């Protein structure tokens, strides 16, 4: 039996950054370890907001000791200032993970939706319902950033585990071929 993977997932945002820690493995029940939302006030300058996010992420990595940090991939939006803040928060999460020697994996919103619900076009309510079901929660965490982070962690456990097995099988096949 495979040992469970612990994922710290980050739904990046400058005002609200969702954090979810889920532990589990493919084919086994998942366990929510922690969920939170880091908040920064809009009237604080960007550098100080990013510093506060860094401090919260540092604490989360030290406390939960994840095997991997999953970050939602920033995608193009109409509002440039929103995408800039999201990208900056994403970079802080990647930096904190790298500082601790933790691998970082990026997933698109469509990839997360498809992993959790079976459809890359699922809406927020469908994703939340599946997160509640898969993690055996009484209700979806609020705000939605927290639920999104948990969905991202689930995606990483399910998709990341499969990707790792494929990479290991490919590497083993290459080793076998090189021995011939």
C-alpha positions, 0 to 999 in steps of 0.5 A: 500500500502506498503511503499517503501524500500530504498536499498544501494547496494554494488558491492564490489571491492578494486579498484572499489566499485559500490554503488547504491541506489534504492527505491521501492517496489514489484509491484511498479515502482523503483526509482534510488536515487544515483549511484557512484563508489568509487575508490582507487589507486592500489599503495596505501597500502591495509589498506589505501584503505579499510579506503577510502572505509569505509569513502565513505560508511559511507558518503553514509549510512549517506546521503541516510539512507537505510533500508537495505544494500545489498552486492554481495556475494563473490564467488570463483575466480581463482585469490586469490588476487582479491577475497581477495580484494573483500572479504575485501571490502565486509567486510567493507560494512557489518561493516559500515551497522552494525555500523549504525544498518542497516540490511545486505543481501547478494546475489550471482551474479546468484541470481541478474541476475535471479531477474533482467533478469529472467535468472541466466546465463544472461550476463553483457549486458542483466543485464545492459539493464534491469537495464536501463529499470527498472529504466527508465534511458537514459543509463547504468551507467559506469563503470559496477560496478555502473550498477551491484550495481543497479541490486543488489539493484533491486534484494534486493527490489524484492527478499527481499520483497518477503522473508520478506512477507514469513517470516511474514506469517510463523511467523503469522502461528506459532503464530496462531498454538501456540494459539490453 
